[in-house]
Amino acid sequence: MSLDLVVIGAGMAGMVTAVRAAGRGLKVAVLEKGEAERYPCNTRLSGGIIHIAFVDPKRKAADILAAIGRVDSGGAEPELASALAESVSPAIDFLRSEGARFLRAGGQEYQNWMLAPPRRLVAGMDWEGRGPDVLLRGLAQRLAALGGTLHRGTRAIALTMRDGTCVGVETENGDFPARAVLIADGGFQANTAMLAEHITATPPALKQRGAATGMGDGLAMARAAGAATTDLRRFYGHLLCRDAMHNDKVWPYPELDGIAVSGMLVGGNGRRLVDEGLGGVNMANALACSPDPLGGVIVFDAAIWDGPGRSARIPANPALENAGGTILRADSLEDLARQAGLPGDGLAASVAAHNEAISAGSLSALSPPRSTERFKPWPIATAPFMAIPCCAGITYTMGGIRIDRDARVLNDAGAPIRGLYAAGSCTGGLEGGHNATYLGGLAKAAAFGLRAADHISETNETVLLKQETST
Ligand SMILES: Cc1cc2nc3c(=O)[nH]c(=O)nc-3n(C[C@H](O)[C@H](O)[C@H](O)COP(=O)(O)OP(=O)(O)OC[C@H]3O[C@@H](n4cnc5c(N)ncnc54)[C@H](O)[C@@H]3O)c2cc1C
């Protein structure tokens, strides 16, 4: 067995693990199914902002843990939350030591650490030459310089198990025996059968709001090796203009969450679908598992369009209209309902109830109730009345392989499976919860990639032997 570590997937989680482990003297190979030099993955397409629960990841671990506690809705296991809070700052230091550059992306705290150069503030795709693309190319060069190998066009298909221990990976191009294996394949968002089993009755009605490279291979391999999984029902994503199903200029940005949390999200009957106050990720999840995921309509007015509609980093007003997205306008709710294909009575009743509850301070009595702690609802009263037919965009799945604080994969009895690790969006136990809490995908991937590499190198016999002989 000549390899110390084989990594499945060359996104943030896989490449951080690989470069850190190679830097500590391990012989590492990374398997990446993408063939192109700039193979697609969510990391490369991402906005590149590293935050946790929308606070600065360089804050003290106790502050970060408190921030996680404020937003968590039952998805975050305490052991993993504290490991994340402890390791995100070292992960940023590690990335910088490997050549990553960061800048402050805006005035809000969560924007303090954005990979440079920044994404332009435009609708649609814009990843080439941007921070995450530059980072991945830099990490690939560092890996090669440290003696590691990146095998593009190599899809892992099974783990090699011997007496309950993981001893390598089988691929379509041959076997890679190794002392340890890390799964970092990015989730199961692009696997139709797994989506149908866990998330929605109609997977084609979800818009893939990312690279769509996460096919759940890692989850399937880990399960076959006896791994436990967490709740698999939630995903990170956003509300998108429904035109995203056929117009590539309106995704992954602008997302429409800021408008929907201020106004209303209704289904095909004109009735509200969900508590908008819980945020856009939760709304995307609710729409995805509703009977008609392509029937959602965001209803708002001119005041919301000119206020919250302009507030996102890449604001829907005016980016959506400029990109050709459908925005309906009418002087009356009846006309708006007609244009949107909604029953006029249903929509008028929903808007009236929303407006009256705001005036009376009785939003919690609405059905479904409307919370106000995170987002303030605005009345829908200023013509033109407006609507955007929407869909649920899925970026990555938030449930997955169960791991411990060192990223070791756990079996159903809660014990680590020897030789097997996982990190990034294929793992669960931090995000999700009943309100689909999102903590930050890049932070999770980098922090647990680092922890995995450190644990693997600290328990690697060759490294230990070298350390012994040098002391
Ligand atoms: C548009 C967009 C914006 C985002 N913005 C942000 C942001 O600003 N901040 C933030 O924190 N998060 C953001 N995210 C989320 C973030 O990108 C992800 O959470 C993170 O990159 C996940 O990293 P990963 O390494 O787990 O997975 P990925 O980056 O998806 O990498 C997984 C890799 O595994 C490979 N793979 C899959 N199956 C196999 C197989 N069987 N064999 C070999 N290789 C395989 C894939 O091809 C892929 O290259 C964004 C995502 C998108 C799409």
The ligand as an SDF file (V2000), in Angstrom:
LIG
                    3D

 53 58  0  0  0  0  0  0  0  0999 V2000
  -23.5860   29.6540   -6.9670 C   0  0  0  0  0  0  0  0  0  0  0  0
  -23.0510   29.2170   -5.6300 C   0  0  0  0  0  0  0  0  0  0  0  0
  -22.6780   30.1690   -4.6940 C   0  0  0  0  0  0  0  0  0  0  0  0
  -22.1830   29.7680   -3.4610 C   0  0  0  0  0  0  0  0  0  0  0  0
  -21.7190   30.7330   -2.6200 N   0  0  0  0  0  0  0  0  0  0  0  0
  -21.1940   30.3720   -1.4300 C   0  0  0  0  0  0  0  0  0  0  0  0
  -20.6080   31.3450   -0.5720 C   0  0  0  0  0  0  0  0  0  0  0  0
  -20.4380   32.5190   -0.9280 O   0  0  0  0  0  0  0  0  0  0  0  0
  -20.1940   30.9330    0.6740 N   0  0  0  0  0  0  0  0  0  0  0  0
  -20.2950   29.6310    1.0870 C   0  0  0  0  0  0  0  0  0  0  0  0
  -19.9310   29.3170    2.2260 O   0  0  0  0  0  0  0  0  0  0  0  0
  -20.7880   28.6720    0.2560 N   0  0  0  0  0  0  0  0  0  0  0  0
  -21.2180   29.0000   -0.9890 C   0  0  0  0  0  0  0  0  0  0  0  0
  -21.6790   28.0350   -1.8440 N   0  0  0  0  0  0  0  0  0  0  0  0
  -21.6630   26.6270   -1.3800 C   0  0  0  0  0  0  0  0  0  0  0  0
  -20.2360   26.0510   -1.5020 C   0  0  0  0  0  0  0  0  0  0  0  0
  -19.7810   26.2550   -2.8110 O   0  0  0  0  0  0  0  0  0  0  0  0
  -20.2120   24.5600   -1.1750 C   0  0  0  0  0  0  0  0  0  0  0  0
  -20.8160   24.3340    0.0600 O   0  0  0  0  0  0  0  0  0  0  0  0
  -18.7780   24.0210   -1.1010 C   0  0  0  0  0  0  0  0  0  0  0  0
  -18.0280   24.4730   -2.1970 O   0  0  0  0  0  0  0  0  0  0  0  0
  -18.7660   22.5010   -1.0680 C   0  0  0  0  0  0  0  0  0  0  0  0
  -17.4530   22.0060   -1.2430 O   0  0  0  0  0  0  0  0  0  0  0  0
  -17.2330   20.4440   -1.4150 P   0  0  0  0  0  0  0  0  0  0  0  0
  -15.7670   20.2610   -1.5510 O   0  0  0  0  0  0  0  0  0  0  0  0
  -17.9350   19.7050   -0.3540 O   0  0  0  0  0  0  0  0  0  0  0  0
  -17.9970   20.0660   -2.7950 O   0  0  0  0  0  0  0  0  0  0  0  0
  -17.7090   20.4870   -4.3070 P   0  0  0  0  0  0  0  0  0  0  0  0
  -17.0400   21.7830   -4.4150 O   0  0  0  0  0  0  0  0  0  0  0  0
  -18.9880   20.3130   -5.0500 O   0  0  0  0  0  0  0  0  0  0  0  0
  -16.6650   19.3810   -4.8200 O   0  0  0  0  0  0  0  0  0  0  0  0
  -17.0250   18.0240   -4.9640 C   0  0  0  0  0  0  0  0  0  0  0  0
  -16.1980   17.4110   -6.0840 C   0  0  0  0  0  0  0  0  0  0  0  0
  -16.3600   15.9910   -6.0740 O   0  0  0  0  0  0  0  0  0  0  0  0
  -16.3910   15.5200   -7.4040 C   0  0  0  0  0  0  0  0  0  0  0  0
  -17.0310   14.1980   -7.4350 N   0  0  0  0  0  0  0  0  0  0  0  0
  -18.3340   13.8970   -7.2510 C   0  0  0  0  0  0  0  0  0  0  0  0
  -18.5130   12.5720   -7.3130 N   0  0  0  0  0  0  0  0  0  0  0  0
  -17.2950   12.0130   -7.5340 C   0  0  0  0  0  0  0  0  0  0  0  0
  -16.8470   10.6780   -7.7000 C   0  0  0  0  0  0  0  0  0  0  0  0
  -17.6670    9.6320   -7.6070 N   0  0  0  0  0  0  0  0  0  0  0  0
  -15.5230   10.4630   -7.9250 N   0  0  0  0  0  0  0  0  0  0  0  0
  -14.6500   11.5180   -8.0290 C   0  0  0  0  0  0  0  0  0  0  0  0
  -15.0390   12.8010   -7.9030 N   0  0  0  0  0  0  0  0  0  0  0  0
  -16.3480   13.0550   -7.6250 C   0  0  0  0  0  0  0  0  0  0  0  0
  -17.1660   16.5930   -8.1430 C   0  0  0  0  0  0  0  0  0  0  0  0
  -16.9490   16.5270   -9.5340 O   0  0  0  0  0  0  0  0  0  0  0  0
  -16.6300   17.8580   -7.4860 C   0  0  0  0  0  0  0  0  0  0  0  0
  -15.5120   18.3530   -8.1910 O   0  0  0  0  0  0  0  0  0  0  0  0
  -22.1150   28.3860   -3.1200 C   0  0  0  0  0  0  0  0  0  0  0  0
  -22.4510   27.4340   -4.0780 C   0  0  0  0  0  0  0  0  0  0  0  0
  -22.8970   27.8330   -5.3300 C   0  0  0  0  0  0  0  0  0  0  0  0
  -23.2110   26.7930   -6.3710 C   0  0  0  0  0  0  0  0  0  0  0  0
  1  2  1  0
  2  3  1  0
  2 52  2  0
  3  4  2  0
  4  5  1  0
  4 50  1  0
  5  6  2  0
  6  7  1  0
  6 13  1  0
  7  8  2  0
  7  9  1  0
  9 10  1  0
 10 11  2  0
 10 12  1  0
 12 13  2  0
 13 14  1  0
 14 15  1  0
 14 50  1  0
 15 16  1  0
 16 17  1  0
 16 18  1  0
 18 19  1  0
 18 20  1  0
 20 21  1  0
 20 22  1  0
 22 23  1  0
 23 24  1  0
 24 25  2  0
 24 26  1  0
 24 27  1  0
 27 28  1  0
 28 29  2  0
 28 30  1  0
 28 31  1  0
 31 32  1  0
 32 33  1  0
 33 34  1  0
 33 48  1  0
 34 35  1  0
 35 36  1  0
 35 46  1  0
 36 37  1  0
 36 45  1  0
 37 38  2  0
 38 39  1  0
 39 40  1  0
 39 45  2  0
 40 41  1  0
 40 42  2  0
 42 43  1  0
 43 44  2  0
 44 45  1  0
 46 47  1  0
 46 48  1  0
 48 49  1  0
 50 51  2  0
 51 52  1  0
 52 53  1  0
M  END
$$$$
